[in-house]
Amino acid sequence: MSTTETWNDPNRCPFCDEVLASPGAGFVAHIESRSECADAFGRWRDRIGDDVAGGWSG
């Protein structure tokens, strides 16, 4: 796992630092295949959910 959750490179997963096929769909495919990254993304999303006006649609 990455030591930080700051997404410095959109071509790498911010949770494990693995190279992504693409920043958008590649990230989605990555978290669908890597449960530890999906869990980390879920925790991150829970933390910032209230920061997004109107909720999170994605």
N, C-alpha and C positions, 0 to 999 in steps of 0.2 A: 504494500500500500504506500501511496505517496505520503510524505510527511506534512503536506499542506493541502488544503482544499481550495486554494487559489488557482483559478484556471488561467495560467499564463500562456498556454499554447493550445489553441482550439483543435489542433490535430492530434492531441494526446488526451487521454482520460485524466481528469483532475483527481481521481481517486486512486488509480493504480499506475498512472503515467504510461500506459500502453498506447502505442500508435493506433489512431483511429482511421478507418477507411475514408471518412469525411467528418467534418465537424457537426453536421446535422444528423442525417440518417445513419451515418456510421456510429455516432454516439448512441443513438437509440438501439441499434443492433447490438452494440457492445454491452449495454446494460441489460439487454434481454438475454444475453448469453453468459454474463458474469454476475452471479447472484450477490457477491460481495460489493460490487460496484452499484448494483441496483439498490441494495440496502443503504449504502452510503448516499446515493442520490435521493432516496426517499427521506432520509434524515435531514439532508440539506434542504430539500423542498419543504419539509415540515417547518424548519426554522425560518424560512423566508416567506412562507405562505401569507402571512399577515402583512407583509411589506408590499404585496402586489394588489393594487386597488381592483376591486371587483373579483378577486380570486384568481386562480391559476387555471388556465384553459388547456395547457399542454401536457 
